[in-house]
Amino acid sequence: MLDLPLPFPDAQGHAATRLRVAQATDLDRLVELETLAFTSDRISRRSFRALLQSQSAELIVAEDPSAGDGAPLQGYAALLFRAGTALARLYSIAVAPDAVGRGIGRRLLKAAESDAFDRDRIALRLEVREDNAAAIGLYRSEGYRPIGRYLDYYADHMPALRFEKTLRGTRPVESGVPYYEQTTDFTCGSCCLMMALARDVPGFVLDPVMEIRLWREATTIFMMSGPGGCEPYGLAVAAHEAGLAAEIHVSTPGDLFLEGVRSAEKQKVMGLAQEDFRRRAEAYGIPVAIRPFTLDELRAALAEGKTAIVLISGYHMFGKKVPHWVLAHADDGRHIVIHDPWVADERGESIADAASLPIPYATFDRIARFGKVGLRSAVFLAKRTDS
Ligand SMILES: CC(C)(COP(=O)(O)OP(=O)(O)OC[C@H]1O[C@@H](n2cnc3c(N)ncnc32)[C@H](O)[C@@H]1OP(=O)(O)O)[C@@H](O)C(=O)NCCC(=O)NCCS
């Protein structure tokens, strides 16, 4: 797993440090280190044993490679991987008091991130005592963002701060598609289209005026509440008119997104708007595949340099049961790389958390559907050769 360099002894004459996965024989030394590093809420011997044996946990240890077999450990990091989620949790991290302040904590943290990324996790979360300045300093300096606070979390009633970091691996993919953050709740679809247009149509300018114009061109007018979002035929028609070649993939024929809309009048208007889009898509000769697109089809499109506006479950992305569009624009061999136009400011996210997000194939496949019926839809976009 961790193939980190072995520098040192450093200028101060400190011992070298090597990181490796913990083994059963490290149990005593882990317990010893835990006693030295923490005064309360320690991980018990029994828990360490369980962590060492668990398939859904990983322990990384730091040691001096020149010290003998029984020498004390310099530090450890414990990770938990919950089945069925795309998250990993840093359960604990500690450095021996005589080894702190030499960068070992940072190396353990980076190794934990790289392990979590290799296990197809998209984010690492952790909790830390509110009064633990050293650990909080480390997390902040490594780009973790605060996502909440648990009151009365530790044995002495101290609250815990919760932090999260989006994982991206070490080889970011560059597809040349610029990122644009949506400026309203309902314009995710038009923002995805804008990003695709900005790469593939010379002179195209991304701005809020265009965001609203494209939304007006592709919206179903109403949705469950508030203004309507975009639908695939509308997005494809707007893309075609703006100069791209579009291809519609939708798992069911007919009107979409009507479930959950109570008013018969709204349903009627939505139906008419969609009928109009379908007729115009047909008139433009836009290909339509009425079946769920597969991951392989999406990957093949990306390999040809296309982009794809993909419908995903807002619930999986940010916890709200609304349809949401993201732009898939690259494939790194294990992940579909997306621009998510939605930046969750209330969760402390920045553009860095939403642009070029690598989503593991299996996770992407799971979240690329919406609602009880599992509606699956995408609009594949390419440069037009006929214009
Ligand atoms: C938190 C801990 C793991 C840090 O390990 P470390 O090896 O000393 O950390 P590093 O030397 O890699 O330092 C990394 C960064 O952490 C921060 N940091 C470390 N010690 C700090 C301190 N005393 N005060 C403020 N920030 C500190 C700094 O940002 C530092 O970067 P810098 O040296 O470039 O300024 C270590 O202090 C520890 O084991 N503490 C006891 C156990 C614990 O609290 N674990 C965390 C549970 S959530």
The ligand as an SDF file (V2000), in Angstrom:
LIG
                    3D

 48 50  0  0  0  0  0  0  0  0999 V2000
   -2.1180   15.5620   16.7730 C   0  0  0  0  0  0  0  0  0  0  0  0
   -0.8220   14.7940   16.5440 C   0  0  0  0  0  0  0  0  0  0  0  0
   -1.1790   13.4400   15.9400 C   0  0  0  0  0  0  0  0  0  0  0  0
    0.0610   15.5790   15.5890 C   0  0  0  0  0  0  0  0  0  0  0  0
    1.1990   14.7890   15.2760 O   0  0  0  0  0  0  0  0  0  0  0  0
    2.6530   15.4370   15.0050 P   0  0  0  0  0  0  0  0  0  0  0  0
    3.5050   14.3620   14.4410 O   0  0  0  0  0  0  0  0  0  0  0  0
    3.1160   16.1430   16.1820 O   0  0  0  0  0  0  0  0  0  0  0  0
    2.2780   16.4910   13.8820 O   0  0  0  0  0  0  0  0  0  0  0  0
    3.2580   17.0660   12.7640 P   0  0  0  0  0  0  0  0  0  0  0  0
    4.6270   17.2310   13.3130 O   0  0  0  0  0  0  0  0  0  0  0  0
    3.1120   16.2450   11.5430 O   0  0  0  0  0  0  0  0  0  0  0  0
    2.6360   18.5110   12.5520 O   0  0  0  0  0  0  0  0  0  0  0  0
    1.7040   18.7350   11.5570 C   0  0  0  0  0  0  0  0  0  0  0  0
    0.9550   20.0210   11.8170 C   0  0  0  0  0  0  0  0  0  0  0  0
    0.0870   19.8720   12.9340 O   0  0  0  0  0  0  0  0  0  0  0  0
   -0.0530   21.1420   13.5840 C   0  0  0  0  0  0  0  0  0  0  0  0
    0.4700   21.0450   14.9380 N   0  0  0  0  0  0  0  0  0  0  0  0
    1.2350   20.0890   15.4530 C   0  0  0  0  0  0  0  0  0  0  0  0
    1.4570   20.3280   16.7570 N   0  0  0  0  0  0  0  0  0  0  0  0
    0.8110   21.4860   17.0330 C   0  0  0  0  0  0  0  0  0  0  0  0
    0.6420   22.2390   18.2190 C   0  0  0  0  0  0  0  0  0  0  0  0
    1.1910   21.8600   19.3630 N   0  0  0  0  0  0  0  0  0  0  0  0
   -0.1300   23.3550   18.1570 N   0  0  0  0  0  0  0  0  0  0  0  0
   -0.7060   23.7360   16.9990 C   0  0  0  0  0  0  0  0  0  0  0  0
   -0.5780   23.0390   15.8510 N   0  0  0  0  0  0  0  0  0  0  0  0
    0.1830   21.9410   15.8840 C   0  0  0  0  0  0  0  0  0  0  0  0
    0.7420   22.1210   12.7700 C   0  0  0  0  0  0  0  0  0  0  0  0
   -0.0980   22.6460   11.7620 O   0  0  0  0  0  0  0  0  0  0  0  0
    1.7940   21.2130   12.1510 C   0  0  0  0  0  0  0  0  0  0  0  0
    2.3300   21.7380   10.9850 O   0  0  0  0  0  0  0  0  0  0  0  0
    3.6910   22.6140   11.0210 P   0  0  0  0  0  0  0  0  0  0  0  0
    4.6780   21.8030   11.7770 O   0  0  0  0  0  0  0  0  0  0  0  0
    4.0290   22.7780    9.5950 O   0  0  0  0  0  0  0  0  0  0  0  0
    3.3160   23.8650   11.7280 O   0  0  0  0  0  0  0  0  0  0  0  0
   -0.0220   14.5970   17.8750 C   0  0  0  0  0  0  0  0  0  0  0  0
    0.1130   15.8480   18.4840 O   0  0  0  0  0  0  0  0  0  0  0  0
   -0.6690   13.6520   18.8370 C   0  0  0  0  0  0  0  0  0  0  0  0
   -0.5040   12.4490   18.7390 O   0  0  0  0  0  0  0  0  0  0  0  0
   -1.4150   14.1510   19.8400 N   0  0  0  0  0  0  0  0  0  0  0  0
   -1.9740   13.3160   20.8710 C   0  0  0  0  0  0  0  0  0  0  0  0
   -3.0710   12.4050   20.3140 C   0  0  0  0  0  0  0  0  0  0  0  0
   -4.1410   13.1950   19.6290 C   0  0  0  0  0  0  0  0  0  0  0  0
   -4.5900   14.2260   20.0990 O   0  0  0  0  0  0  0  0  0  0  0  0
   -4.6280   12.6920   18.4720 N   0  0  0  0  0  0  0  0  0  0  0  0
   -5.6370   13.3350   17.6650 C   0  0  0  0  0  0  0  0  0  0  0  0
   -6.9760   12.7840   17.9890 C   0  0  0  0  0  0  0  0  0  0  0  0
   -8.2360   13.4990   16.9670 S   0  0  0  0  0  0  0  0  0  0  0  0
  1  2  1  0
  2  3  1  0
  2  4  1  0
  2 36  1  0
  4  5  1  0
  5  6  1  0
  6  7  2  0
  6  8  1  0
  6  9  1  0
  9 10  1  0
 10 11  2  0
 10 12  1  0
 10 13  1  0
 13 14  1  0
 14 15  1  0
 15 16  1  0
 15 30  1  0
 16 17  1  0
 17 18  1  0
 17 28  1  0
 18 19  1  0
 18 27  1  0
 19 20  2  0
 20 21  1  0
 21 22  1  0
 21 27  2  0
 22 23  1  0
 22 24  2  0
 24 25  1  0
 25 26  2  0
 26 27  1  0
 28 29  1  0
 28 30  1  0
 30 31  1  0
 31 32  1  0
 32 33  2  0
 32 34  1  0
 32 35  1  0
 36 37  1  0
 36 38  1  0
 38 39  2  0
 38 40  1  0
 40 41  1  0
 41 42  1  0
 42 43  1  0
 43 44  2  0
 43 45  1  0
 45 46  1  0
 46 47  1  0
 47 48  1  0
M  END
$$$$
